[in-house]
Amino acid sequence: MQSLFSEKASSKIKWKANSMPQFIDDKPEAINKKSKIIIVEDDIDAVCPVSKALKKTNSNISYCMSGAEALEVIPIIMPDLIVIDWHLGDMNADEVLKKLDGLIFNEDVKPARLITYSSLKESEINLKSLKCFDHIAHWQKPLTMNQIKYKVRELSL
């Protein structure tokens, strides 16, 4: 029996048992997928304001308290955004990110957006060689809660 839909049209239909088909737009935003965010920070007091601001984006937020934990969790979750402190207790962010880049690089993987933050100036952060991450910003500490909220609103998650 021949399909009522063209091959292209039928690839945009998601069938559920005993229900009408749902049409899926080509744009990923149309699927209503929540963004996955990971905050990598070894200081719980620093996690709280960033987490509080990001929760308003209606995203799924996970936390890693060390570089070693980030190396385990990030390849599993494959987040859309990573917010990472530059100076972690066990290693620096550039070490974590270079190791992850070697672990998860694949031409088919969409790069995760990356925000670093520390007391360093943005000019002191060099992550241009990374393939799996798109370094979109560096937030210089200290940041007030209002500054964090403003920066999160700029992200348009």
C-alpha positions in Angstrom: 0.0 0.0 0.0 1.3 3.4 -0.9 1.7 6.1 1.7 -0.6 9.1 1.7 2.3 11.3 2.5 5.4 12.1 0.4 8.6 10.6 1.7 9.7 14.0 2.9 6.4 14.7 4.6 6.2 11.3 6.3 9.6 11.9 7.9 8.1 14.9 9.7 5.4 12.8 11.3 5.7 11.3 14.8 3.1 8.6 15.4 1.8 7.8 18.8 -0.2 4.6 19.5 -3.9 5.1 19.1 -3.7 8.8 18.4 -3.4 11.3 15.6 0.0 12.0 14.2 2.0 14.9 15.5 3.8 17.0 12.9 7.4 17.9 13.8 8.9 21.1 12.5 12.4 21.0 11.1 13.6 23.5 13.8 14.8 21.8 17.0 13.1 24.7 19.0 9.7 23.5 17.8 10.1 20.2 19.7 9.9 22.1 23.0 13.1 20.5 24.2 14.5 21.9 27.5 18.1 23.0 27.3 20.6 21.0 29.3 23.0 23.0 31.4 25.8 21.9 33.6 27.4 24.2 36.2 31.0 23.1 37.1 32.0 24.8 40.3 33.9 23.6 43.4 32.5 26.4 45.7 28.8 25.7 46.7 28.4 29.4 47.6 29.3 30.4 44.0 26.9 27.7 42.5 23.8 29.1 44.2 23.4 32.5 42.5 24.3 31.1 39.0 21.9 28.2 39.5 19.1 30.5 40.8 19.4 32.8 37.7 19.6 29.8 35.3 16.5 28.1 36.8 14.4 30.9 35.4 15.3 29.7 31.9 13.2 26.6 32.5 16.3 24.4 31.7 17.4 21.1 33.1 20.4 22.0 35.4 23.0 19.6 36.6 26.1 20.3 38.8 29.6 19.0 39.0 31.7 19.9 42.0 35.1 19.0 40.5 36.9 18.7 37.2 37.0 14.9 37.7 33.3 14.8 38.1 32.8 16.9 35.0 34.9 14.5 33.0 32.5 11.7 34.0 29.2 13.5 33.7 29.5 15.8 30.6 30.0 13.0 28.1 26.9 11.3 29.4 24.6 14.3 29.6 26.0 16.1 26.5 24.8 19.5 27.6 23.8 22.5 25.5 25.5 24.9 27.8 28.4 24.5 30.3 29.1 27.2 32.9 32.5 26.4 34.3 34.7 28.0 36.9 38.3 28.5 35.6 40.0 27.5 38.9 38.6 24.2 40.2 40.1 22.5 43.2 41.5 19.5 41.3 42.3 21.1 37.9 41.7 24.2 35.8 38.9 24.5 33.3 41.2 24.4 30.3 42.5 21.0 31.4 38.9 19.7 31.8 37.8 21.0 28.5 40.8 19.8 26.5 40.3 16.3 28.0 36.6 16.4 27.2 37.4 17.6 23.7 39.5 14.6 23.1 36.9 12.2 24.5 33.8 13.4 22.8 34.9 15.1 19.6 32.8 13.8 16.7 31.9 15.6 13.4 28.2 14.9 14.2 28.2 16.4 17.7 26.9 19.9 17.9 29.3 22.0 20.0 28.1 22.9 23.4 28.1 26.5 24.3 30.6 27.4 27.0 30.8 30.1 29.6 33.9 30.4 31.7 34.1 32.6 34.8 36.9 33.6 37.1 38.9 36.5 38.4 41.0 36.4 35.2 40.4 38.8 32.4 38.8 37.5 29.2 42.1 38.1 27.3 43.8 35.6 29.6 41.4 32.8 28.6 42.4 31.0 25.4 40.2 28.1 24.2 40.3 28.6 20.5 41.6 25.1 19.7 38.5 23.3 21.2 36.3 21.5 18.7 33.4 20.4 20.9 32.8 23.7 22.6 31.8 27.2 21.5 33.2 29.6 24.0 30.6 32.3 24.0 31.5 34.3 27.1 33.8 34.8 30.0 32.2 36.3 33.1 34.7 38.1 35.3 34.3 37.6 39.1 33.1 39.0 41.3 29.6 39.2 40.0 26.5 40.5 41.8 23.2 38.7 41.5 21.8 41.4 39.2 24.8 41.0 36.9 24.3 37.3 36.8 20.6 37.7 36.0 21.4 40.2 33.2 24.0 37.9 31.7 21.6 34.9 31.8 18.9 36.9 30.1 21.4 37.7 27.3 21.8 34.0 26.6 18.3 33.5 25.3 18.0 29.8 26.3 
